[in-house]
Amino acid sequence: MPKPMEPTLDALHNPFLRYFAATRPAFLSVTFVGCLLGLATAVHSGIALGPALATATLFFALVAHAGANVINDYYDAISGCDAANTERQFPFTGGSRFIQNGVLSQRATGMFGYGLLAAVVPAGLWLTAVSDRGLILIGLAGLVVGWAYSAPPLKLQSRGLGEFAITAGWLLVVVGSDFVQRRGFAFLPIAAGLGFALLVANVLYINQFPDVKADAGAGKRTMVVRLGTGPARWGYVLITALAYGWPLLMVLAGRLPLLALVALLPLAASIAAARVLWAGADKPAQLTPALKLTILSASAHGLLLAIALALPWGRPV
C-alpha cells in the first residue's frame, strides 16, 4: 500500500502533470544550483553572459537530470529494491513510487527516461555549434554518467561507485555551464565546483542508509551496504570534510577569492546532519532531518559560492 503523500493515479489524472512529477522535480534544484555556479565562474572571469545560451544550458541540464532520475526508477524497479523497500523515507528515498503505486508502467517509465536523455543530444549539438566542440566531451561524459549510475552493465551505484559517479556528474554540470559561456576549458569551475559536487554526492550517500535493507536484499551493493550502517557513518564525515576542505584550499591557493569563504557557512548544516546520522544510522524513521539538512548544505553552499563569485567586489581587478 502507498504511504501517505506518495503519488497515486487518482491524484495525477493529467498526463502532463503525471510525467512531469515522475521526474522528481523538487530534486532537480541541485542541478539548477550547479548551473548557476558554472555561470558565476564565467562572470567572475569577466565574461559577459549570453542569456539565450545560459537559459538553454540550464534547461537541458535539468532535462538530463530528470532523465537520470527516471532511468534510476526504472532499473530499481527491475532489481526489485524499490518494491521491497518498506523503510523508505519518502520522498527522499525509495524512489518516486510511480511504478510501485501503478501511476506509470515499468515500460512507460523506461521509455520516458531514455526519451529524456535522447532529447538532450540535439540540444547538446546545437550548444556545441555555438560554443566550442570541446562541449561534446563534457556532454557525452555527463550522459554516460547519468546512464551508468543505474543501468547495466556498469550499474555504478550497485558496485559501490555511486558517489564517484555523482561527484563527476555534478562537477560536469558546473564545468559545462562555464564552458558554454567561456567557449573553452578553465580551472576555475573545477576550483568552485568540486566541493559542491561532493556535497551532492553526500545527498545520495546518506539516502542509502534508510534503503540499506532493501538494497542488500536486491543485490544492490551500495557503499553503505558494503560497509554496514555503523562504519558507513564515517563515509559521510569524510565526504563532508573533503567537500568543505576543497574550497578552503582553493582560497588559500589564490584560486578562489577570499569572499568565497562565505560558502563554508553551510558546514553547520552538514555537522547537524552528521549528528543525527550518528545517533540513528540504523533507524530509518529518525533520519529524515539529516536527509533534509544534507540537501540544504549542498544547495546553500553552491548558491553562496555563486553569489560570492558573481558579485563585483568578489571579482579580480
C-alpha positions in Angstrom: 0.0 0.0 0.0 1.2 3.5 -0.8 2.4 5.6 2.2 0.8 9.0 2.8 1.8 11.7 0.3 3.1 9.1 -2.2 1.8 9.5 -5.8 -1.3 7.8 -6.9 -3.1 7.6 -10.3 -6.2 9.2 -8.8 -4.1 12.3 -7.8 -2.4 12.5 -11.2 -5.1 12.2 -13.9 -3.5 14.8 -16.1 -0.9 13.0 -18.3 1.4 16.1 -18.5 1.5 16.5 -14.7 1.9 12.8 -14.2 5.0 12.6 -16.4 6.4 15.9 -15.0 6.0 14.6 -11.4 7.7 11.4 -12.4 11.0 13.3 -12.9 11.0 14.2 -9.2 11.2 18.0 -10.0 11.9 19.0 -6.4 15.3 17.3 -6.5 16.3 19.0 -9.7 17.3 22.0 -7.6 20.9 20.8 -7.2 21.3 20.9 -11.0 19.8 24.4 -11.1 22.4 25.5 -8.4 25.2 23.7 -10.3 24.4 25.7 -13.5 24.3 28.9 -11.6 27.7 28.2 -10.1 29.1 27.5 -13.5 27.6 30.7 -14.9 29.1 32.6 -11.9 32.6 31.3 -12.6 32.3 32.7 -16.1 31.1 36.1 -14.8 34.0 36.0 -12.3 36.4 35.7 -15.2 34.9 38.8 -16.8 32.8 37.0 -19.4 29.5 38.7 -20.4 26.8 36.1 -20.2 24.7 35.2 -23.2 21.1 35.0 -21.8 19.9 32.6 -24.5 22.9 30.3 -24.1 22.6 30.4 -20.3 18.8 29.6 -20.4 19.3 26.7 -22.9 22.2 25.3 -20.8 20.1 25.4 -17.6 17.0 23.9 -19.3 18.8 21.0 -20.9 20.9 20.2 -17.8 17.6 19.9 -15.9 16.2 17.6 -18.7 19.3 15.4 -18.4 19.0 15.2 -14.6 15.3 14.4 -15.0 16.1 11.6 -17.4 18.7 10.1 -15.0 16.1 10.2 -12.2 13.5 8.3 -14.3 16.1 5.8 -15.5 17.1 5.2 -11.9 13.5 4.4 -11.0 13.2 2.1 -14.0 16.2 0.0 -13.1 15.4 0.0 -9.4 12.0 -1.5 -10.3 13.7 -4.2 -12.4 16.0 -5.1 -9.5 13.1 -5.1 -7.1 14.8 -2.9 -4.4 12.1 -0.2 -4.5 9.2 -2.7 -4.3 10.8 -4.3 -1.3 11.6 -1.0 0.5 9.4 -0.8 3.5 11.6 1.5 5.4 11.8 4.2 2.8 11.6 7.9 3.8 9.5 9.3 1.0 10.1 11.5 -0.9 13.8 11.3 -0.2 14.5 7.6 -0.5 12.8 4.5 -2.1 12.3 6.0 -5.5 9.4 8.1 -6.9 7.0 5.1 -6.3 5.3 5.8 -9.7 5.8 2.2 -10.8 5.1 0.6 -7.5 1.9 2.5 -7.0 0.6 1.9 -10.5 0.9 5.5 -11.7 3.2 4.6 -14.6 4.0 1.2 -16.0 7.6 0.0 -15.9 7.8 0.1 -19.7 6.4 3.6 -19.9 8.9 4.7 -17.3 11.9 3.3 -19.2 10.8 4.8 -22.5 10.2 8.2 -20.8 13.6 8.1 -19.1 15.5 7.2 -22.3 13.5 9.7 -24.2 14.6 12.5 -21.9 18.2 11.5 -22.3 17.9 11.3 -26.0 16.3 14.8 -26.1 19.5 16.3 -24.7 21.6 15.1 -27.7 20.4 17.5 -30.4 20.4 20.3 -27.8 24.0 19.5 -26.9 25.0 19.5 -30.6 23.4 22.9 -31.0 25.2 24.3 -28.0 28.4 22.8 -29.3 27.9 24.6 -32.6 27.5 28.0 -31.0 30.2 27.4 -28.3 33.1 25.0 -29.0 33.4 21.4 -30.0 35.0 20.5 -26.6 31.5 20.7 -25.2 30.8 17.3 -26.9 33.2 15.7 -24.5 31.5 17.2 -21.5 28.0 16.4 -22.7 28.9 12.8 -23.6 30.6 12.2 -20.3 27.5 13.6 -18.5 25.1 11.4 -20.3 27.3 8.3 -19.8 27.5 9.0 -16.0 23.7 9.6 -15.8 23.0 6.3 -17.5 25.8 4.2 -16.0 24.8 5.2 -12.4 21.8 2.8 -12.6 21.9 0.9 -15.8 23.6 -2.4 -16.6 26.2 -3.5 -17.3 28.0 -0.8 -15.3 25.5 -0.2 -12.5 28.0 2.0 -10.7 25.8 2.6 -7.6 25.3 -1.1 -7.2 29.1 -1.6 -7.3 29.8 0.9 -4.5 30.9 3.6 -7.1 27.8 5.8 -7.0 29.5 8.5 -5.0 32.3 8.8 -7.6 29.7 9.0 -10.4 27.6 11.7 -8.7 30.7 13.8 -7.9 31.8 13.5 -11.6 28.3 14.3 -12.8 27.7 17.4 -10.9 31.2 18.7 -11.5 30.5 18.3 -15.2 27.3 20.4 -14.7 29.4 23.3 -13.3 32.2 22.9 -15.8 29.8 22.6 -18.7 27.8 25.7 -17.8 31.0 27.7 -17.6 32.3 26.2 -20.9 29.3 27.3 -22.9 29.9 30.9 -21.9 33.8 30.7 -21.9 34.0 28.6 -25.1 36.9 26.7 -23.6 38.2 24.8 -20.5 39.4 26.6 -17.4 40.4 25.5 -13.9 38.1 28.0 -12.1 34.9 25.9 -12.5 36.8 22.9 -11.0 38.0 25.1 -8.1 34.5 26.2 -7.5 32.6 23.1 -8.4 34.4 20.1 -6.8 33.3 20.9 -3.2 29.7 21.4 -4.4 29.8 18.1 -6.4 31.0 16.3 -3.3 28.1 17.7 -1.2 25.7 16.5 -3.9 27.3 13.0 -3.6 26.7 13.2 0.1 23.0 13.6 -0.6 23.0 10.3 -2.5 25.2 8.7 0.2 23.1 9.5 3.2 20.0 8.4 1.2 21.4 4.9 1.2 21.0 4.5 5.0 17.2 4.1 5.1 17.3 1.9 2.0 20.1 -0.4 3.1 18.0 -3.5 3.8 16.0 -3.3 0.6 19.2 -2.6 -1.4 21.0 -5.5 0.2 18.1 -7.9 -0.4 18.0 -6.9 -4.1 21.8 -7.4 -4.5 22.4 -3.6 -4.9 25.8 -3.4 -3.2 25.9 0.3 -2.4 28.8 1.7 -0.3 26.5 1.7 2.8 25.5 -1.9 2.1 29.2 -2.9 1.8 30.4 -1.1 4.9 27.4 -1.6 7.1 25.5 1.4 8.7 27.8 1.8 11.6 31.2 2.1 9.8 29.5 3.9 6.9 28.8 6.9 9.1 32.5 7.8 8.7 32.0 8.0 4.9 29.5 10.9 5.4 32.1 12.7 7.6 34.9 12.1 5.1 32.9 13.4 2.2 31.9 16.4 4.2 35.5 17.1 5.2 36.6 16.9 1.5 33.7 19.0 0.3 34.5 21.9 2.6 38.2 21.4 2.7 38.5 21.8 -1.1 37.2 25.4 -1.4 39.2 26.4 1.7 42.3 25.0 0.0 41.4 26.9 -3.2 41.1 30.2 -1.3 44.4 29.6 0.4 46.0 28.8 -3.0 44.5 32.0 -4.5 42.3 30.1 -6.9 39.1 31.5 -5.3 38.6 34.9 -3.8 38.5 35.5 -0.1 34.8 36.2 -0.3 34.3 32.5 -1.3 34.8 31.6 2.4 31.1 32.5 2.9 30.3 29.2 1.2 31.7 27.4 4.2 28.8 28.5 6.4 26.5 25.6 5.4 29.1 23.3 7.1 26.9 23.8 10.2 24.0 22.0 8.4 26.3 19.1 7.5 27.5 18.8 11.1 24.0 18.8 12.3 23.1 16.1 9.8 26.1 14.0 10.8 25.0 14.1 14.5 21.5 12.9 13.5 23.1 10.2 11.4 25.5 9.1 14.1 22.6 8.6 16.6 20.2 6.9 14.1 22.1 5.3 11.2 20.2 2.1 11.7 16.9 3.8 12.5 15.4 5.0 9.1 12.5 6.8 10.7 14.8 9.1 12.6 16.9 10.1 9.6 14.6 12.5 7.7 16.0 15.6 9.4 19.5 14.5 8.3 18.4 14.0 4.7 16.9 17.5 4.6 19.9 19.1 6.2 22.2 17.4 3.6 20.2 18.8 0.7 20.2 22.2 2.4 24.0 22.1 2.8 24.7 21.3 -0.8 22.2 23.9 -2.2 23.3 26.6 0.2 27.0 26.1 -0.4 26.5 26.3 -4.2 24.3 29.4 -4.0 26.6 31.2 -1.6 29.6 30.5 -3.7 27.9 31.5 -6.9 26.9 34.8 -5.3 30.5 35.4 -4.0 31.9 34.8 -7.5 29.3 36.9 -9.3 29.4 40.0 -7.0 31.5 42.8 -8.4 33.7 43.1 -5.3 34.4 39.4 -5.4 36.0 39.6 -8.9 39.6 40.2 -9.6 40.6 43.8 -10.5 
